[in-house]
Amino acid sequence: MRRTQLYLDDDLWKLLHLIARQSGGTISELVRNAIREKYSQDRARRKEACEAIIGLWKDRTDIGETDDYVRDLRRDSRLERLAD
């Protein structure tokens, strides 16, 4: 674990302090939990999202063969066009 410092507005500190006292925890625990909830991706949700896109284009007829489509994308000269 690493140590860090945060500057909090007085009202935020009071709120965290109150919640920590009521829950029997610490402000540090509250901050760590809030960061985990906000910024850690839930593996199950990520897996579900990945599985949801499997076969997304399977019924498309406008792009032709998938291999050809990917080769065309790789041969695209958009980087050269953007450089001009």
TAQUI-V292629 format. One line per field, one symbol per residue. ss: DSSP state (H for helix, E for strand, - for the rest). psi: psi as a letter, one per 40 degrees, with the letter a starting at -180 (. if undefined). burial: # if it has 24 or more other ideal C-beta (glycine too) atoms within 12 Angstrom, else .. Layout:
ss->???
psi->???
burial->???
This chain:
ss->---------HHHHHHHHHHHHHH---HHHHHHHHHHHHH---HHHHHHHHHH-------------HHHHHHHHHH--HHHHHH-
psi->iiiiiihiidddddddddddddeeaiddddddddddddehhhddddddddddehededeheeeahdddddddddeifdddddd.
burial->...............#.............##.....................................................
